[in-house]
């Protein structure tokens, strides 16, 4: 390639791994050129300085993965731009805004929060309504057949209906919206940390999430609605924040104010909290869940809007529940929308009750860490199977649902019939949709306690476990069988190619575990078995998900009993402390397993041994302030980078100086507009008259323009474009000697996508490199500096061998 002009070049070194978004280091500017390409003798000192710069630059590129597992599909990922791009177009638009624009912007924020709350509540109501009617109809038909003594036909109906519902959810997910698989909480957590992926919040993902969740939960799989409802709320928020769906011609121009990643992040945070509020009718718990479990950035203004959103969820749900009291909702009864009331009207506890509660917390921490351990192994196996193709995903779901149906229908046969209590108004203890259970060859005055646990919806089973007192309704052997079965069915049901949540299965298993402990302790405690079930749910949630404040409030709102607050707090603190000694919380494990480049809130000590220059890799691509169109097109086609330094050189400046940073998305807008200039001179055109602010608005999640879609003539490639009005003139920068730990804190707390690295000496190039989130990933840092493996910080937890010995 011919040498570049001293002011406006048309070539440069290109990153051979162009598809990787990483810090780059190249000879894009003439300042970086080899002195042999200069006219005349030049300054000898300058030549040596430039040679030293070229020799000092790292030649290798950042090779961390640019794809992640979204749902059950592998998708490309990219970072989000939370930083304000303060270029000339933005500044002029900001100066032109009056008080009316600001008031409209603030009013729209609250209006969108209102809509997110209302629609999330409606989605939660539809999900519960669908599950109650579909699952209810299935249990009614099966129960009637068993009452008639047609056990084989009843099993066939139960098996076929579960199989059909599971296949419906799986087919929709695999062939329509793979991003809808799983709970969606790891994807929401990664998005709020600054990682975006295609279709993660699309309209089709939303529809499949709701329909698939109804089918999956109704199929008697041990999955819940809470996780999918969190993803549903986030989808609703994202779609509203981006002005609707342009693909389906459902757009609203009045929402253009929110076409940026910062406002969408806040709205998605509110949507995630609304999802938990819709799942458990727990508005305060929803806010705390968004704060504790999924968000990476929080501020007081967001707290107010999130609370307003979840309050709207509670109000709408209350209105819809009142509507259903008039028998207009089919088989819909209590479902998951009511609070699971504990039978004790007044709870008292004494010092003698603390040892059993502490034991409950310790065992909950161990069981929760074991749950995460086994789930991680199962998900790795499922990923290996799913990689073989779509048919294997369907086959895996079919095998799991058949095994689940056989367990749920067959295991009650091993239990013996128990006489119905004489002090109850009903013929036998209620078991939800199935009526009294004389079906398993029990007499009219007998019932099957194991059937009342297995042959039921998860919500009704939890209600039975919470509501029962210290009576002898369940035999200890039945509780033990149900505990182990539900524990492992919940693990094997999650990870299938369908919408599924972990919250409700963990609550159910924890309630069983707590009830079992209460029965074993017996007269040694004054607490009843129903309270032990509630504390068991809290213990297992704390041991698996490691959330304390949010789970505590959700449990209290769920049971409508504030008297349990001290005991729930104690159990959560103990279970989380014990579980943290073994492994990470379940959502962090899922984020890591899916391959998202998640920035942790803590800084590992080995980062303090390095400066930012130790992790900067190359080559770097930089543009001149007035750049040739052909060179821009060449760089965009051969690299996948999303930010480029803009350097001004003589005659536009006295010496090479960093002007700012220009984004790939903005370059594509300029190239598509084709407002080029014929020569390498400053443009006299007013950028604010040529471009409107919404021309640079961020498209929907996972959507972006492609350089391959723009065609250029030979004459256009030889023209120039003035990048000055579109360059962010105040990007965040750090000096190359700053410790990597400080840079990590700055990068995460501010929510950056690019962090420019400047030289310590003014005699060197104006920019050394660019840091992105991939440069802070442990695999990249430890790959460059393997000796740090010995000093890498680890939490105080048992080794793998000790954990294995504990299990086996």
PyMOL commands that set and color helices and strands:
alter all, ss='L'
color gray80, all
select helices_A, chain A and resi 30-32+35-37+44-56+88-96+99-147+151-175+178-180+185-193+203-218+226-241+253-258+261-280+283-294+300-324+351-386+390-414+432-434+449-454+458-467+476-493+503-524+529-545+549-559+562-580+586-594+605-609+612-614+629-638+664-673+687-690+693-696+707-709+714-717+724-726+740-750+773-776+778-784+786-791+800-807
alter helices_A, ss='H'
color red, helices_A
select strands_A, chain A and resi 67-70+73-79+195-197+244-245+250-251+418-419+446-447+622-624+626-628+643-648+657-663+720-722+733-735+755-758+769-771
alter strands_A, ss='S'
color yellow, strands_A
deselect
rebuild
show_as cartoon
